[in-house]
Amino acid sequence: MPRISLARATATTTAAPIAETPTDTALPPFPTMELGLAENPLILALPPGANSREQIDAAKVIAAQFTERTGYTVV
C-alpha cells in the first residue's frame, strides 16, 4: 500500500548571524544588592483566590514565619 504524506513542505528563512566584535576588556560585574534586606526584600506572590481577605491573612503568617526562621525580610 502506498504511503501518503499529508504535510506540505514549506519554505523557511533563517536570519543571518550577527557578527560580534571581541573586546579587549571584560565588563565590570553588574552591582547587585543582597536579597532579603529591608532595602531589597523578598516578595511573596500568591495567585488570586475567591477569599482574598483569608489569603492575605495567610500570606502575612507565611511571611512572618519565613522572616522569623531565616532572618530575611519578606513582603
Distance bins in CASP14 RR format, pairs under 12 A and 6 or more apart:
PFRMAT RR
TARGET T0000
AUTHOR 0000-0000-0000
RMODE 2
METHOD distances of the structure
MODEL  1
31 40 0 0 0 0 0 1 0 0 0 0 0
32 39 0 0 0 0 0 1 0 0 0 0 0
32 40 0 0 0 0 1 0 0 0 0 0 0
33 39 1 0 0 1 0 0 0 0 0 0 0
33 40 1 0 1 0 0 0 0 0 0 0 0
33 41 0 0 0 0 0 1 0 0 0 0 0
33 42 0 0 0 0 0 1 0 0 0 0 0
33 73 0 0 0 0 0 1 0 0 0 0 0
34 40 1 0 0 1 0 0 0 0 0 0 0
34 41 0 0 0 0 0 1 0 0 0 0 0
34 42 0 0 0 0 0 1 0 0 0 0 0
34 72 0 0 0 0 1 0 0 0 0 0 0
34 73 0 0 0 0 0 1 0 0 0 0 0
35 41 0 0 0 0 1 0 0 0 0 0 0
35 42 1 0 0 1 0 0 0 0 0 0 0
35 43 0 0 0 0 1 0 0 0 0 0 0
35 70 0 0 0 0 0 1 0 0 0 0 0
35 71 0 0 0 0 0 1 0 0 0 0 0
35 72 1 0 0 1 0 0 0 0 0 0 0
35 73 0 0 0 0 1 0 0 0 0 0 0
35 74 0 0 0 0 0 1 0 0 0 0 0
36 42 1 0 1 0 0 0 0 0 0 0 0
36 43 0 0 0 0 1 0 0 0 0 0 0
36 44 0 0 0 0 0 1 0 0 0 0 0
36 63 0 0 0 0 0 1 0 0 0 0 0
36 66 0 0 0 0 0 1 0 0 0 0 0
36 67 0 0 0 0 1 0 0 0 0 0 0
36 70 0 0 0 0 1 0 0 0 0 0 0
36 71 1 0 0 1 0 0 0 0 0 0 0
36 72 1 0 1 0 0 0 0 0 0 0 0
36 73 1 0 1 0 0 0 0 0 0 0 0
36 74 1 0 0 1 0 0 0 0 0 0 0
36 75 0 0 0 0 1 0 0 0 0 0 0
37 67 0 0 0 0 0 1 0 0 0 0 0
37 71 0 0 0 0 1 0 0 0 0 0 0
37 72 0 0 0 0 1 0 0 0 0 0 0
37 73 1 0 0 1 0 0 0 0 0 0 0
37 74 0 0 0 0 0 1 0 0 0 0 0
37 75 0 0 0 0 0 1 0 0 0 0 0
38 67 0 0 0 0 0 1 0 0 0 0 0
38 71 0 0 0 0 0 1 0 0 0 0 0
38 72 0 0 0 0 0 1 0 0 0 0 0
38 73 1 0 1 0 0 0 0 0 0 0 0
38 74 0 0 0 0 0 1 0 0 0 0 0
38 75 0 0 0 0 1 0 0 0 0 0 0
39 73 0 0 0 0 1 0 0 0 0 0 0
39 75 0 0 0 0 0 1 0 0 0 0 0
40 72 0 0 0 0 0 1 0 0 0 0 0
40 73 0 0 0 0 1 0 0 0 0 0 0
40 74 0 0 0 0 0 1 0 0 0 0 0
40 75 0 0 0 0 0 1 0 0 0 0 0
41 63 0 0 0 0 1 0 0 0 0 0 0
41 66 0 0 0 0 0 1 0 0 0 0 0
41 67 0 0 0 0 1 0 0 0 0 0 0
41 70 0 0 0 0 0 1 0 0 0 0 0
41 71 0 0 0 0 0 1 0 0 0 0 0
41 72 1 0 0 1 0 0 0 0 0 0 0
41 73 1 0 1 0 0 0 0 0 0 0 0
41 74 1 0 0 1 0 0 0 0 0 0 0
41 75 1 0 1 0 0 0 0 0 0 0 0
42 62 0 0 0 0 0 1 0 0 0 0 0
42 63 0 0 0 0 1 0 0 0 0 0 0
42 66 1 0 0 1 0 0 0 0 0 0 0
42 67 0 0 0 0 1 0 0 0 0 0 0
42 70 0 0 0 0 1 0 0 0 0 0 0
42 71 0 0 0 0 0 1 0 0 0 0 0
42 72 1 0 1 0 0 0 0 0 0 0 0
42 73 1 0 0 1 0 0 0 0 0 0 0
42 74 1 0 1 0 0 0 0 0 0 0 0
42 75 1 0 0 1 0 0 0 0 0 0 0
43 59 0 0 0 0 0 1 0 0 0 0 0
43 63 0 0 0 0 1 0 0 0 0 0 0
43 66 0 0 0 0 0 1 0 0 0 0 0
43 72 0 0 0 0 0 1 0 0 0 0 0
43 73 0 0 0 0 0 1 0 0 0 0 0
43 74 1 0 0 1 0 0 0 0 0 0 0
43 75 1 0 1 0 0 0 0 0 0 0 0
44 55 0 0 0 0 0 1 0 0 0 0 0
44 56 0 0 0 0 0 1 0 0 0 0 0
44 58 0 0 0 0 0 1 0 0 0 0 0
44 59 1 0 1 0 0 0 0 0 0 0 0
44 60 0 0 0 0 1 0 0 0 0 0 0
44 61 0 0 0 0 0 1 0 0 0 0 0
44 62 1 0 0 1 0 0 0 0 0 0 0
44 63 1 0 1 0 0 0 0 0 0 0 0
44 64 0 0 0 0 0 1 0 0 0 0 0
44 65 0 0 0 0 0 1 0 0 0 0 0
44 66 1 0 0 1 0 0 0 0 0 0 0
44 67 0 0 0 0 0 1 0 0 0 0 0
44 72 0 0 0 0 0 1 0 0 0 0 0
44 73 0 0 0 0 0 1 0 0 0 0 0
44 74 1 0 1 0 0 0 0 0 0 0 0
44 75 1 0 0 1 0 0 0 0 0 0 0
45 55 0 0 0 0 0 1 0 0 0 0 0
45 59 0 0 0 0 1 0 0 0 0 0 0
45 62 0 0 0 0 0 1 0 0 0 0 0
45 63 0 0 0 0 0 1 0 0 0 0 0
45 74 0 0 0 0 0 1 0 0 0 0 0
45 75 0 0 0 0 0 1 0 0 0 0 0
46 52 0 0 0 0 0 1 0 0 0 0 0
46 54 0 0 0 0 0 1 0 0 0 0 0
46 55 1 0 0 1 0 0 0 0 0 0 0
46 56 0 0 0 0 1 0 0 0 0 0 0
46 57 0 0 0 0 0 1 0 0 0 0 0
46 58 0 0 0 0 1 0 0 0 0 0 0
46 59 1 0 1 0 0 0 0 0 0 0 0
46 60 0 0 0 0 0 1 0 0 0 0 0
46 62 0 0 0 0 1 0 0 0 0 0 0
46 63 0 0 0 0 0 1 0 0 0 0 0
47 55 0 0 0 0 1 0 0 0 0 0 0
47 59 0 0 0 0 0 1 0 0 0 0 0
48 55 1 0 0 1 0 0 0 0 0 0 0
48 56 0 0 0 0 0 1 0 0 0 0 0
48 59 0 0 0 0 0 1 0 0 0 0 0
49 55 1 0 1 0 0 0 0 0 0 0 0
49 56 0 0 0 0 0 1 0 0 0 0 0
49 58 0 0 0 0 0 1 0 0 0 0 0
49 59 0 0 0 0 0 1 0 0 0 0 0
51 57 0 0 0 0 1 0 0 0 0 0 0
51 58 0 0 0 0 1 0 0 0 0 0 0
51 59 0 0 0 0 0 1 0 0 0 0 0
52 58 0 0 0 0 0 1 0 0 0 0 0
52 59 0 0 0 0 0 1 0 0 0 0 0
53 59 0 0 0 0 0 1 0 0 0 0 0
53 60 0 0 0 0 0 1 0 0 0 0 0
54 60 0 0 0 0 0 1 0 0 0 0 0
54 61 0 0 0 0 0 1 0 0 0 0 0
55 61 0 0 0 0 0 1 0 0 0 0 0
55 62 0 0 0 0 0 1 0 0 0 0 0
56 62 0 0 0 0 0 1 0 0 0 0 0
56 63 0 0 0 0 0 1 0 0 0 0 0
57 63 0 0 0 0 0 1 0 0 0 0 0
57 64 0 0 0 0 0 1 0 0 0 0 0
58 64 0 0 0 0 0 1 0 0 0 0 0
58 65 0 0 0 0 0 1 0 0 0 0 0
59 65 0 0 0 0 0 1 0 0 0 0 0
59 66 0 0 0 0 0 1 0 0 0 0 0
59 74 0 0 0 0 1 0 0 0 0 0 0
59 75 0 0 0 0 1 0 0 0 0 0 0
60 66 0 0 0 0 0 1 0 0 0 0 0
60 67 0 0 0 0 0 1 0 0 0 0 0
60 74 0 0 0 0 1 0 0 0 0 0 0
60 75 0 0 0 0 1 0 0 0 0 0 0
61 67 0 0 0 0 0 1 0 0 0 0 0
61 68 0 0 0 0 0 1 0 0 0 0 0
61 74 0 0 0 0 0 1 0 0 0 0 0
62 68 0 0 0 0 0 1 0 0 0 0 0
62 69 0 0 0 0 0 1 0 0 0 0 0
62 70 0 0 0 0 0 1 0 0 0 0 0
62 74 1 0 0 1 0 0 0 0 0 0 0
62 75 0 0 0 0 0 1 0 0 0 0 0
63 69 0 0 0 0 0 1 0 0 0 0 0
63 70 0 0 0 0 0 1 0 0 0 0 0
63 71 0 0 0 0 0 1 0 0 0 0 0
63 72 0 0 0 0 1 0 0 0 0 0 0
63 73 0 0 0 0 1 0 0 0 0 0 0
63 74 1 0 1 0 0 0 0 0 0 0 0
63 75 1 0 0 1 0 0 0 0 0 0 0
64 70 0 0 0 0 0 1 0 0 0 0 0
64 71 0 0 0 0 0 1 0 0 0 0 0
64 72 0 0 0 0 0 1 0 0 0 0 0
64 73 0 0 0 0 0 1 0 0 0 0 0
64 74 0 0 0 0 1 0 0 0 0 0 0
64 75 0 0 0 0 0 1 0 0 0 0 0
65 71 0 0 0 0 0 1 0 0 0 0 0
65 72 0 0 0 0 0 1 0 0 0 0 0
65 74 0 0 0 0 1 0 0 0 0 0 0
66 72 1 0 0 1 0 0 0 0 0 0 0
66 73 0 0 0 0 1 0 0 0 0 0 0
66 74 1 0 1 0 0 0 0 0 0 0 0
66 75 0 0 0 0 0 1 0 0 0 0 0
67 73 1 0 0 1 0 0 0 0 0 0 0
67 74 1 0 1 0 0 0 0 0 0 0 0
67 75 0 0 0 0 1 0 0 0 0 0 0
68 74 0 0 0 0 0 1 0 0 0 0 0
END
